[in-house]
Amino acid sequence: MTTSAKGRDIKPAEGKLGILLPGMGAVATTFVAGVHAIRTGLSKPIGSLTQMGTVRLGKRTDNRAPLIKDFVPLAALDDVVFGGWDVYPDSAYEAAKKAGVLEEKDLAPLKTFLETVKPWPAVFDPQYVKKLSGPNVKKGKSKRDLADQVTADIDKFKKDNGLARLVMVWCGSTEVYREAGDVHSSLAKFEKGLDESHPDILPSMIYAYCAIKAGIPYANGAPNLSGDFPAMLELAKKTGAPIAGKDFKTGQTFMKTLLAPGFKARLLGMNGWYSTNILGNRDGEVLDDPESFKTKEVSKLGVLEHILQPALYPDLYGKIHHVVRINYYPPRGDNKEGWDNIDIFGWMGYPMQIKVDFLCRDSILAAPIVLDLALFLDLASRAGMSGIQEWLSFYLKSPQTAPGLYPEHDIFIQLMKLKNTLRHLRGEELITHLGLEYYD
Ligand SMILES: NC(=O)c1ccc[n+]([C@@H]2O[C@H](COP(=O)([O-])OP(=O)(O)OC[C@H]3O[C@@H](n4cnc5c(N)ncnc54)[C@H](O)[C@@H]3O)[C@@H](O)[C@H]2O)c1
């Protein structure tokens, strides 16, 4: 793909875009319902940068700030078609009702449509998500066989709906903790592992493999190892598939990435950050299992370390006690409550405390992220941007970066990077905020 003063050549967003969702629980059904509510005029795309965000172009005095969706060619919501897999056979309507995020008054007008979105049988094994079991599961002779079945689902979906392009966003449960091992170290070893049903190949990796192998962009909404190891990078390089990192940045970590850059900007020190959550949805139940929680914990803990850079600021951040807890508490449903106690210190070492109590709605925060990731990944694909899309870090707790490069977690730097990437794609001047020209 070429880049010129006019930007990159980007193929137009013609035809239908299929959004593949492995895991059709609370987040996925809230996303699907919301998109349909928006396209039928029942709702506004609140929280979505692709739909409501603007991008400033040129000087502040130029007054050019188009909507992002008018500035870069994104798929139209009317062109989006949904497909997915789940362990439970419920349609998106039944699953949304069970998830309890959206109220009946909002679901009722969408019922006919949501009933048409039915999950295909899943690649699933309870040893990787301990607290789940359901009947809508594929049987296969090997993990390779299961991968072939997923590929057949994707091909059929594409054909039946006359789709021009596809993207995949994992919205399934958080799987048990795995570090990348030998089987993940190269494509050849991973493919051999599929043939031999290697125990360290998790279901989410099978979906990711099928997508990336077909050149379909892939993002992972959960923190488990899935598309972020050398074999997948090798595959993405080969097929040109764009991939983004993992774990939607919502709720408590969103708050952390808002507050921590502020403390650091003012060189306020920190002794500790204690975070606890109560959560009563199925995700909370899955995370009640220590092995799934471990996956989440690693993703959540990484954020502060990278923002505060204790190696550069040992006097301020050299000794932080960072604790994260999630407690499954059914009465709260999807309406999570996240408490944070932050112990900071200022001039002459005097201590101060900040308490945050965020009564949030997890899936309401996550749904626009699914939409933006899907549309931006599709844009990246049409712009010939393959492999890791670091500019999408803005949406993720564990951004993916080039091997050896530390991730940028500060949400405002992430947003600047995202918007500058869009300017770059369109051949517009990047904005540095230097602004000396206003004073010449
Ligand atoms: N909501 C948020 O704010 C947020 C933020 C970050 C990450 N996440 C992650 O997003 C994911 C989805 O969250 P949720 O609240 O929708 O959870 P959920 O439990 O409501 O939905 C997950 C769905 O995935 C299905 N599933 C599990 N394994 C599967 C497999 N192998 N194949 C197909 N389906 C499978 C489950 O049956 C379930 O229906 C979770 O991993 C969660 O940790 C959510």
The ligand as an SDF file (V2000), in Angstrom:
LIG
                    3D

 44 48  0  0  0  0  0  0  0  0999 V2000
  -17.9160   -5.8290   30.2010 N   0  0  0  0  0  0  0  0  0  0  0  0
  -16.7490   -5.3040   30.3830 C   0  0  0  0  0  0  0  0  0  0  0  0
  -16.6300   -4.1720   30.7940 O   0  0  0  0  0  0  0  0  0  0  0  0
  -15.5150   -6.0960   30.0700 C   0  0  0  0  0  0  0  0  0  0  0  0
  -14.2910   -5.4580   30.1640 C   0  0  0  0  0  0  0  0  0  0  0  0
  -13.1400   -6.1570   29.8540 C   0  0  0  0  0  0  0  0  0  0  0  0
  -13.2350   -7.4800   29.4590 C   0  0  0  0  0  0  0  0  0  0  0  0
  -14.4320   -8.0890   29.4010 N   0  0  0  0  0  0  0  0  0  0  0  0
  -14.4380   -9.4850   29.0060 C   0  0  0  0  0  0  0  0  0  0  0  0
  -15.3290   -9.6640   27.9330 O   0  0  0  0  0  0  0  0  0  0  0  0
  -15.7920  -10.9990   27.9690 C   0  0  0  0  0  0  0  0  0  0  0  0
  -17.3150  -10.9990   27.8300 C   0  0  0  0  0  0  0  0  0  0  0  0
  -17.8910  -10.4100   28.9740 O   0  0  0  0  0  0  0  0  0  0  0  0
  -19.4340  -10.6430   29.2710 P   0  0  0  0  0  0  0  0  0  0  0  0
  -19.7890   -9.7720   30.4040 O   0  0  0  0  0  0  0  0  0  0  0  0
  -20.1970  -10.5850   28.0190 O   0  0  0  0  0  0  0  0  0  0  0  0
  -19.4200  -12.1520   29.7910 O   0  0  0  0  0  0  0  0  0  0  0  0
  -20.5850  -13.2280   29.6560 P   0  0  0  0  0  0  0  0  0  0  0  0
  -20.2350  -14.3240   30.5910 O   0  0  0  0  0  0  0  0  0  0  0  0
  -21.9220  -12.6070   29.7600 O   0  0  0  0  0  0  0  0  0  0  0  0
  -20.4330  -13.7290   28.1480 O   0  0  0  0  0  0  0  0  0  0  0  0
  -19.4200  -14.5480   27.7130 C   0  0  0  0  0  0  0  0  0  0  0  0
  -20.0270  -15.5850   26.8010 C   0  0  0  0  0  0  0  0  0  0  0  0
  -18.9850  -16.3360   26.2190 O   0  0  0  0  0  0  0  0  0  0  0  0
  -19.4440  -17.6670   26.0860 C   0  0  0  0  0  0  0  0  0  0  0  0
  -18.2720  -18.4940   25.8780 N   0  0  0  0  0  0  0  0  0  0  0  0
  -17.3170  -18.8700   26.7740 C   0  0  0  0  0  0  0  0  0  0  0  0
  -16.3820  -19.6360   26.1700 N   0  0  0  0  0  0  0  0  0  0  0  0
  -16.7490  -19.7000   24.8620 C   0  0  0  0  0  0  0  0  0  0  0  0
  -16.1840  -20.3360   23.7470 C   0  0  0  0  0  0  0  0  0  0  0  0
  -15.0640  -21.0400   23.8530 N   0  0  0  0  0  0  0  0  0  0  0  0
  -16.7880  -20.2050   22.5610 N   0  0  0  0  0  0  0  0  0  0  0  0
  -17.9410  -19.4770   22.4340 C   0  0  0  0  0  0  0  0  0  0  0  0
  -18.5370  -18.8790   23.4850 N   0  0  0  0  0  0  0  0  0  0  0  0
  -17.9330  -18.9890   24.6770 C   0  0  0  0  0  0  0  0  0  0  0  0
  -20.2230  -17.9100   27.3400 C   0  0  0  0  0  0  0  0  0  0  0  0
  -21.1010  -18.9710   27.2110 O   0  0  0  0  0  0  0  0  0  0  0  0
  -20.9230  -16.5820   27.5420 C   0  0  0  0  0  0  0  0  0  0  0  0
  -22.2080  -16.5600   26.9510 O   0  0  0  0  0  0  0  0  0  0  0  0
  -15.3120  -11.6120   29.2840 C   0  0  0  0  0  0  0  0  0  0  0  0
  -14.1640  -12.3630   29.0410 O   0  0  0  0  0  0  0  0  0  0  0  0
  -14.9570  -10.3910   30.0860 C   0  0  0  0  0  0  0  0  0  0  0  0
  -13.9560  -10.6550   31.0550 O   0  0  0  0  0  0  0  0  0  0  0  0
  -15.5970   -7.4240   29.6790 C   0  0  0  0  0  0  0  0  0  0  0  0
  1  2  1  0
  2  3  2  0
  2  4  1  0
  4  5  1  0
  4 44  2  0
  5  6  2  0
  6  7  1  0
  7  8  2  0
  8  9  1  0
  8 44  1  0
  9 10  1  0
  9 42  1  0
 10 11  1  0
 11 12  1  0
 11 40  1  0
 12 13  1  0
 13 14  1  0
 14 15  2  0
 14 16  1  0
 14 17  1  0
 17 18  1  0
 18 19  2  0
 18 20  1  0
 18 21  1  0
 21 22  1  0
 22 23  1  0
 23 24  1  0
 23 38  1  0
 24 25  1  0
 25 26  1  0
 25 36  1  0
 26 27  1  0
 26 35  1  0
 27 28  2  0
 28 29  1  0
 29 30  1  0
 29 35  2  0
 30 31  1  0
 30 32  2  0
 32 33  1  0
 33 34  2  0
 34 35  1  0
 36 37  1  0
 36 38  1  0
 38 39  1  0
 40 41  1  0
 40 42  1  0
 42 43  1  0
M  CHG  2   8   1  16  -1
M  END
$$$$
